[in-house]
Amino acid sequence: MRDVVGMRVHAIQTGTVAIRPNQLRGRGPGPARLLNTVIDSGWTEPLPIYAWVIEHPEGLIAVDTGETARVKEKGYFPAWHPYFRRNVREWVEPEDEIDPRMRAVGLSPDDVRTVIMTHLHTDHAGGLAHFQRARILVDRRAYQVATGPFGQLLGFLPRRWPDWFRPTLLDLRPRPLGPFPSSLDVTAEGDVTIVPTPGHTDGHRSVVVRDNDTTYFLAGDASYAEQTMMEQQVDGLSLSARIALLTLRRIGRFVAEQPTVYLPTHDPRSGIRLRNRIATAMAVQEVPMTQH
């Protein structure tokens, strides 16, 4: 945080999700890794579904929109799809959606200036309906894949997006940020930046928030947890282990080079790490200056 009032990152939890353990830590080479995920019979503990809101001097910025309570509706998920039929369980009530969760901390989706989508799976895009007033940024390749002929097969649900949804498609610029070969600044200050993190999906993006001596890395599903990133553990849905592993290596180098709070969407400890960092920053600000 630049200071407590000027800039702050909020973790907004929009329900929980359980997945197969092999999705969390992919096992097997190539297509076998995906098959092992589909046939896995175990379940993880319920994991959080986080979205993030940045209080920035240039206006509120949301990263992802969380899930919708519509997942409880019959027919929301395509019945023919093996993943939705047997590989995911979600618990989202209307009061868990991002609108009421933001208002509970004194914020409103109506005041959000920009929404940055890490990717377009429903647990990240389910809350789009709450942001009709915002500029919504989506990677061009990610949008093409999600709306293409194989979009639903790959787990995207474009028919569930709001009718008015016309995102601003973005293309990263060939400007390196640390180990990342390209990037795109979202703010004029240049302290909120999109970087490429493909692997979980084609066109997956993460958001780097730099504030004084702390960097926040809003990772989406680049990894499901900080631990799996540190272990360079490719998830069970990535179609290319090579690309996903390259991304994990880049993230690992990035967080090793500077103090970073790493915040994946489904890591139960993401909210804890963020709260601890905020508490530390506030304590530092409250220490009186020593007079000499």
C-alpha positions in Angstrom: 0.0 0.0 0.0 1.3 3.5 -0.9 -0.4 4.5 2.3 -3.4 3.1 4.2 -5.9 5.6 2.6 -4.3 6.0 -0.9 -4.0 2.4 -2.0 -5.2 -0.9 -0.6 -5.8 -4.4 -2.0 -9.0 -6.2 -0.7 -9.6 -10.0 -0.9 -13.3 -10.5 -1.8 -14.4 -14.1 -1.2 -17.3 -15.2 -3.4 -18.1 -18.6 -2.1 -16.1 -21.8 -2.1 -15.3 -24.6 -4.6 -14.0 -28.2 -4.3 -12.1 -29.9 -7.1 -10.3 -33.2 -7.6 -6.8 -33.5 -6.0 -5.2 -34.2 -9.4 -6.5 -30.9 -10.7 -4.6 -29.2 -7.8 -1.4 -31.2 -8.5 -1.4 -32.7 -12.0 -0.2 -36.2 -12.3 0.9 -37.8 -15.5 2.4 -36.7 -18.9 0.4 -34.9 -21.6 -3.2 -35.9 -22.1 -2.8 -38.5 -19.3 -2.7 -35.6 -16.8 -6.1 -34.3 -17.9 -7.5 -37.9 -18.0 -6.3 -38.5 -14.4 -8.0 -35.3 -13.3 -11.3 -36.4 -14.9 -11.3 -39.9 -13.4 -10.0 -38.8 -10.0 -12.4 -39.9 -7.2 -11.2 -37.7 -4.4 -12.1 -34.1 -3.4 -10.1 -31.3 -2.0 -11.4 -29.4 1.0 -13.6 -26.4 0.0 -11.3 -23.7 -1.4 -12.0 -20.0 -1.5 -13.1 -18.2 -4.7 -11.4 -14.8 -4.4 -11.7 -11.7 -6.5 -9.6 -8.7 -5.7 -10.4 -5.0 -5.5 -7.6 -2.4 -5.5 -8.4 1.0 -4.0 -6.1 3.1 -6.2 -5.8 6.9 -6.4 -6.9 6.7 -10.0 -10.1 4.8 -9.1 -11.3 1.3 -8.0 -9.9 -1.6 -10.0 -11.3 -5.2 -9.7 -9.3 -8.2 -10.7 -11.8 -10.9 -11.7 -15.4 -10.9 -10.6 -15.8 -14.1 -8.6 -18.6 -16.7 -8.9 -22.4 -16.3 -9.3 -25.1 -18.0 -7.1 -26.6 -19.1 -10.4 -24.4 -22.2 -10.3 -27.1 -23.7 -8.1 -29.6 -23.4 -11.0 -30.4 -26.6 -12.9 -28.9 -26.3 -16.4 -26.4 -23.6 -15.5 -23.6 -26.0 -16.3 -23.9 -28.0 -19.5 -25.0 -31.5 -18.6 -23.0 -33.1 -21.4 -19.7 -31.8 -20.1 -17.8 -34.4 -18.0 -15.9 -31.8 -16.0 -18.9 -29.9 -14.8 -20.9 -33.1 -14.3 -18.4 -34.8 -11.9 -15.3 -32.7 -11.2 -16.4 -29.5 -9.5 -18.6 -28.6 -6.5 -19.4 -25.0 -5.7 -21.1 -23.4 -2.8 -22.3 -19.8 -3.6 -25.2 -18.0 -2.1 -26.6 -14.7 -3.3 -25.0 -12.9 -0.4 -21.7 -14.4 -1.4 -21.6 -12.7 -4.8 -19.2 -9.8 -5.3 -21.7 -7.0 -5.0 -22.8 -7.7 -1.4 -19.3 -8.8 -0.4 -17.9 -5.5 -1.7 -20.6 -3.5 0.1 -19.8 -5.3 3.3 -16.3 -3.6 3.3 -17.7 -0.2 2.2 -17.1 -0.5 -1.5 -19.5 -0.8 -4.5 -19.2 -2.4 -8.0 -20.8 0.7 -9.3 -17.7 2.7 -8.4 -15.3 0.3 -10.1 -13.5 2.0 -12.9 -11.7 -1.0 -14.5 -12.1 -4.8 -14.3 -9.2 -6.9 -15.3 -10.0 -10.6 -16.1 -7.2 -13.1 -15.5 -9.3 -15.5 -17.7 -12.9 -16.3 -18.4 -13.8 -19.5 -16.4 -17.0 -19.1 -14.6 -15.5 -18.9 -11.1 -13.7 -15.8 -12.3 -16.3 -14.4 -14.7 -19.5 -15.3 -12.9 -19.9 -11.9 -11.3 -19.6 -9.9 -14.6 -23.3 -8.8 -14.3 -22.4 -6.5 -11.4 -20.0 -4.4 -13.5 -22.0 -3.0 -16.4 -20.5 0.5 -15.7 -16.9 -0.5 -15.7 -14.3 -0.9 -18.5 -13.6 -4.7 -18.6 -10.2 -5.8 -19.9 -9.8 -9.2 -21.4 -6.8 -10.6 -23.2 -7.6 -10.9 -26.9 -6.4 -14.5 -27.2 -8.3 -15.5 -24.0 -11.5 -14.1 -25.5 -11.0 -15.8 -28.8 -10.5 -19.1 -27.2 -13.4 -18.8 -24.8 -15.8 -17.7 -27.6 -14.4 -20.1 -30.3 -15.8 -23.5 -31.4 -14.1 -25.4 -28.6 -14.8 -22.8 -25.9 -17.4 -24.8 -24.0 -15.4 -28.0 -24.3 -12.5 -26.1 -22.6 -14.7 -25.1 -19.7 -15.9 -21.6 -20.8 -19.5 -20.6 -20.5 -20.0 -17.6 -22.9 -23.7 -18.1 -23.0 -23.8 -17.2 -19.2 -22.2 -13.9 -19.7 -24.4 -10.7 -19.6 -25.9 -9.7 -23.0 -24.2 -6.4 -22.8 -20.7 -7.9 -22.3 -18.4 -6.3 -24.8 -14.9 -6.3 -23.3 -12.0 -4.2 -24.2 -9.6 -6.6 -25.8 -6.0 -6.1 -24.8 -2.7 -7.0 -26.3 0.4 -6.9 -24.2 3.4 -4.8 -25.3 6.9 -6.2 -25.8 8.1 -4.5 -22.7 9.7 -6.9 -20.2 8.8 -6.8 -16.5 11.4 -8.9 -14.7 11.3 -12.4 -16.2 8.1 -11.7 -18.1 8.7 -10.8 -21.7 5.8 -8.5 -22.1 3.4 -6.4 -20.0 0.8 -3.7 -20.1 0.3 -0.9 -17.6 -3.3 -0.3 -16.5 -2.7 2.9 -14.5 -1.0 6.1 -15.5 1.2 5.7 -12.5 2.4 2.4 -13.9 1.9 0.6 -10.6 -0.8 -1.8 -11.8 0.5 -4.0 -14.6 -0.8 -7.0 -16.5 1.8 -9.8 -17.3 1.5 -13.0 -19.3 1.0 -16.2 -17.3 -0.4 -18.8 -19.8 -0.7 -22.5 -18.9 -3.9 -23.0 -17.0 -5.6 -21.5 -20.0 -4.4 -20.0 -23.3 -4.2 -16.2 -22.8 -4.2 -16.4 -19.0 -3.0 -13.2 -17.4 -1.9 -12.1 -13.9 -1.8 -8.6 -12.3 1.2 -7.1 -10.6 0.5 -4.3 -8.1 3.6 -2.4 -6.9 3.4 -0.2 -3.9 6.5 1.2 -2.2 8.4 -1.8 -0.8 5.7 -4.4 -1.5 4.5 -6.1 -4.6 1.2 -7.9 -4.8 1.0 -10.7 -7.5 -2.7 -11.4 -8.2 -2.1 -14.7 -9.9 -5.6 -16.0 -10.9 -5.1 -19.7 -11.6 -1.5 -19.5 -12.7 -1.2 -21.9 -9.7 -3.8 -23.0 -7.2 -1.7 -22.2 -4.2 1.6 -20.5 -3.3 3.0 -23.9 -2.4 2.3 -25.5 -5.8 4.0 -22.4 -7.4 7.0 -22.9 -5.2 7.1 -26.6 -6.0 6.7 -25.8 -9.8 3.7 -28.1 -9.8 1.6 -27.9 -13.0 -2.1 -28.3 -12.5 -4.2 -31.1 -13.9 -6.1 -29.0 -16.5 -3.2 -27.3 -18.3 -3.1 -28.4 -21.9 0.6 -27.7 -22.2 2.8 -28.7 -19.2 5.8 -27.0 -21.0 4.0 -23.6 -21.2 2.6 -23.9 -17.7 6.0 -24.8 -16.2 7.7 -21.9 -18.0 5.1 -19.6 -16.4 5.7 -21.1 -12.9 9.4 -20.6 -13.4 9.0 -17.0 -14.3 6.7 -16.4 -11.3 9.2 -18.1 -9.1 12.0 -15.9 -10.3 9.9 -12.8 -9.9 8.9 -13.4 -6.3 12.5 -14.3 -5.4 13.8 -11.0 -6.7 11.6 -8.7 -4.6 9.3 -8.8 -1.6 6.0 -10.2 -3.0 2.7 -11.1 -1.6 1.6 -14.0 -3.9 -2.2 -14.2 -4.2 -3.8 -17.1 -6.2 -7.5 -17.2 -6.4 -8.1 -20.5 -4.6 -5.3 -20.6 -2.0 -6.9 -20.7 1.5 -3.9 -18.7 2.7 -4.1 -15.9 0.2 -6.4 -13.9 2.4 -4.3 -14.5 5.5 -1.1 -13.4 3.7 -2.8 -10.2 2.5 -4.2 -9.4 6.0 -0.8 -10.0 7.6 0.8 -7.6 5.1 -1.8 -4.9 5.7 -1.4 -5.3 9.4 2.3 -5.0 9.2 2.1 -1.9 7.0 -0.4 -0.2 9.3 1.8 -1.0 12.3 4.8 0.6 10.6 2.8 3.7 9.8 1.7 4.0 13.5 5.3 3.9 14.8 6.1 7.5 15.9 9.1 9.2 14.3 12.2 9.2 16.6 13.3 12.8 17.2 17.0 13.5 17.1 
